[in-house]
Amino acid sequence: MDRFDAMRLFVRVAESGSFSAIARQSNLARSVVTRQVAALEALLGAKLLARTTRRLTLTAAGAAYLEKCRVILNLVEAAETDLAEDRQVPRGPIRLSVPLSFGIRHLSPLLLEFAALYPEVALDTEYSDQRSNLFEAGLDLTIRITRRLEPGDVARRISAGHMMVVAAPDYLARHGEPRHPAELIHHECLGYTAAANGQKWDFLIDGQAQNFPVRGRLQANNGDVLLAAAVSGFGIAYEPSFICAAALAAGQVRQILADFPIPELGIYAVLPGNRLVPHRVRVLVDFLAARLERHPPWAAAAPTS
């Protein structure tokens, strides 16, 4: 392993705070990673990381060296990227994280299409609704669906979706249809446990965002599970259009409270903020944006009324 490889390992360990995590991501033994960083410290004649049983912290020398390493490695990456762009052949690995339901329904076909178009790119995709730290997880890219990005996020908006309130005709026949979001508290509402604001649903009332409490005995951290419960008549669901559009078109559920708009969801490609974006990653983001922004696959299935 040469010095640049050792520097890359040091940067990844410093950003993640874990030898073990980087060893797993690199398919290396933990001892190999620790030896490489120790060898780098010996070569420099300075301690870069302070190790305790609980955590790793940068020394003053380590913090200064980390910033210089980032500059050097970005320059190396830029030089390699320029050559790759000259050849116009994206190549190399891309590690990305995508939301579970959205990823399976709408991104998986696109990623397979991308893989067929660019056979020299290797895709390693994690399907999860957990918000990933790009540095700690060693990711090049994550797809995030949100109304608000976090401060400091480096992101490109690649599409948009919106939430809808839906219920099965059978449920509405048995329990009646709410005419205002405030009436939801009297209904069985299917709760998404990963929601940031708990069991409250957001609507725009006279142009102002308001949230309304809901209750119900069925909850889950996955929208497809909640849609299945709604189709089966267990209650009312607050679902993204990209999950419920096909069920709406098939008549399995019906949109309700359509007179009360819901704030739009942005779909973003979020990138590491302190690294040069490799050519292959930019090509993937451009590809996804081109496919999703102009012709979202869920829009075609949604009813027009």
Secondary structure as GFF3:
##gff-version 3
##sequence-region A 1 305
A	DSSP	alpha_helix	3	16	.	.	.	ID=ss1
A	DSSP	alpha_helix	19	26	.	.	.	ID=ss2
A	DSSP	alpha_helix	30	44	.	.	.	ID=ss3
A	DSSP	beta_strand	49	51	.	.	.	ID=ss4
A	DSSP	beta_strand	56	58	.	.	.	ID=ss5
A	DSSP	alpha_helix	60	87	.	.	.	ID=ss6
A	DSSP	beta_strand	92	98	.	.	.	ID=ss7
A	DSSP	alpha_helix	100	102	.	.	.	ID=ss8
A	DSSP	pi_helix	103	107	.	.	.	ID=ss9
A	DSSP	alpha_helix	108	117	.	.	.	ID=ss10
A	DSSP	beta_strand	121	127	.	.	.	ID=ss11
A	DSSP	alpha_helix	134	137	.	.	.	ID=ss12
A	DSSP	beta_strand	141	146	.	.	.	ID=ss13
A	DSSP	beta_strand	154	161	.	.	.	ID=ss14
A	DSSP	beta_strand	163	167	.	.	.	ID=ss15
A	DSSP	alpha_helix	169	175	.	.	.	ID=ss16
A	DSSP	three_ten_helix	181	186	.	.	.	ID=ss17
A	DSSP	beta_strand	189	192	.	.	.	ID=ss18
A	DSSP	beta_strand	200	205	.	.	.	ID=ss19
A	DSSP	beta_strand	208	213	.	.	.	ID=ss20
A	DSSP	beta_strand	219	220	.	.	.	ID=ss21
A	DSSP	alpha_helix	223	231	.	.	.	ID=ss22
A	DSSP	beta_strand	236	240	.	.	.	ID=ss23
A	DSSP	alpha_helix	241	249	.	.	.	ID=ss24
A	DSSP	beta_strand	254	256	.	.	.	ID=ss25
A	DSSP	beta_strand	265	271	.	.	.	ID=ss26
A	DSSP	alpha_helix	279	294	.	.	.	ID=ss27
A	DSSP	alpha_helix	297	301	.	.	.	ID=ss28
###
